Amino acid sequence: MDDKTRIEKDIVMFEENIEKTQKMSLTNSQKKTITLASQYYEDAEYYHKKKDYFTAFGCINYAHGLLDAIIKF
Protein backbone atom coordinates (compact mmCIF):
# COMPACT_ATOMS: atom_id res chain seq x y z
CA MET A 1 0.00 0.00 0.00
CA ASP A 2 1.43 3.39 -0.93
CA ASP A 3 1.73 6.27 1.54
CA LYS A 4 -1.21 8.24 0.14
CA THR A 5 -3.59 5.28 0.34
CA ARG A 6 -2.41 4.37 3.83
CA ILE A 7 -3.06 7.85 5.16
CA GLU A 8 -6.46 8.03 3.49
CA LYS A 9 -7.37 4.73 5.15
CA ASP A 10 -6.20 6.01 8.54
CA ILE A 11 -8.18 9.24 8.13
CA VAL A 12 -11.37 7.29 7.43
CA MET A 13 -10.67 5.02 10.41
CA PHE A 14 -10.30 8.09 12.65
CA GLU A 15 -13.62 9.47 11.40
CA GLU A 16 -15.30 6.18 12.27
CA ASN A 17 -13.70 6.07 15.73
CA ILE A 18 -14.54 9.67 16.59
CA GLU A 19 -18.21 8.75 16.12
CA LYS A 20 -17.83 6.11 18.84
CA THR A 21 -16.83 8.80 21.33
CA GLN A 22 -20.02 10.76 20.65
CA LYS A 23 -22.00 7.93 22.22
CA MET A 24 -19.85 7.86 25.36
CA SER A 25 -20.24 9.69 28.64
CA LEU A 26 -17.03 11.74 28.87
CA THR A 27 -15.23 13.72 31.53
CA ASN A 28 -14.00 17.23 30.77
CA SER A 29 -10.46 15.90 30.53
CA GLN A 30 -11.53 13.29 27.97
CA LYS A 31 -13.36 15.95 25.97
CA LYS A 32 -10.18 18.05 25.86
CA THR A 33 -8.21 15.02 24.71
CA ILE A 34 -10.72 14.41 21.91
CA THR A 35 -10.42 18.06 20.88
CA LEU A 36 -6.65 17.64 20.70
CA ALA A 37 -7.02 14.42 18.68
CA SER A 38 -9.36 16.24 16.29
CA GLN A 39 -6.80 19.00 15.82
CA TYR A 40 -4.17 16.42 14.87
CA TYR A 41 -6.71 14.89 12.47
CA GLU A 42 -7.21 18.30 10.86
CA ASP A 43 -3.44 18.70 10.59
CA ALA A 44 -3.23 15.28 8.92
CA GLU A 45 -5.81 16.33 6.34
CA TYR A 46 -3.92 19.58 5.71
CA TYR A 47 -0.59 17.83 5.14
CA HIS A 48 -2.28 15.15 3.06
CA LYS A 49 -3.61 17.83 0.72
CA LYS A 50 -0.10 19.29 0.52
CA LYS A 51 1.18 15.80 -0.38
CA ASP A 52 3.43 15.82 2.68
CA TYR A 53 2.56 12.22 3.50
CA PHE A 54 5.31 11.79 6.07
CA THR A 55 3.95 14.59 8.28
CA ALA A 56 0.33 13.59 7.61
CA PHE A 57 1.11 10.06 8.74
CA GLY A 58 2.65 11.32 11.98
CA CYS A 59 -0.33 13.55 12.70
CA ILE A 60 -2.98 10.90 12.08
CA ASN A 61 -1.10 8.35 14.17
CA TYR A 62 -0.91 10.75 17.08
CA ALA A 63 -4.64 11.44 16.70
CA HIS A 64 -5.35 7.70 16.77
CA GLY A 65 -3.27 7.25 19.91
CA LEU A 66 -5.14 9.94 21.79
CA LEU A 67 -8.50 8.64 20.65
CA ASP A 68 -7.62 5.03 21.48
CA ALA A 69 -6.78 6.08 25.03
CA ILE A 70 -10.32 7.42 25.43
CA ILE A 71 -12.11 4.52 23.75
CA LYS A 72 -10.17 1.71 25.40
CA PHE A 73 -9.80 3.11 28.90
VENUR-V594076 format. One record per residue. N is the residue number from 1. BURIAL is 1 if it has 16 or more other ideal C-beta (glycine too) atoms within 10 Angstrom, else 0. D_LAST is the distance of its C-alpha to the last C-alpha in whole Angstrom. Layout:
# VENUR-V594076
n->{N/N}
burial->{BURIAL/BURIAL}
d_last->{D_LAST/D_LAST}
This chain:
# VENUR-V594076
n->{1/2/3/4/5/6/7/8/9/10/11/12/13/14/15/16/17/18/19/20/21/22/23/24/25/26/27/28/29/30/31/32/33/34/35/36/37/38/39/40/41/42/43/44/45/46/47/48/49/50/51/52/53/54/55/56/57/58/59/60/61/62/63/64/65/66/67/68/69/70/71/72/73}
burial->{0/0/0/0/0/0/1/1/0/1/1/0/0/1/0/0/1/1/0/0/1/0/0/0/0/0/0/0/0/1/0/0/1/1/0/0/1/1/0/1/1/0/1/1/1/0/1/1/0/0/0/0/1/0/0/1/1/0/1/1/0/1/1/1/0/1/1/0/0/1/0/0/0}
d_last->{31/32/30/30/29/26/25/26/24/21/22/22/19/17/19/18/14/15/16/13/12/15/15/12/12/11/12/15/13/10/14/15/13/13/17/17/15/18/21/20/20/24/25/24/26/29/29/29/32/34/34/32/30/29/27/26/24/23/21/20/18/17/16/14/12/11/10/8/6/6/6/4/0}
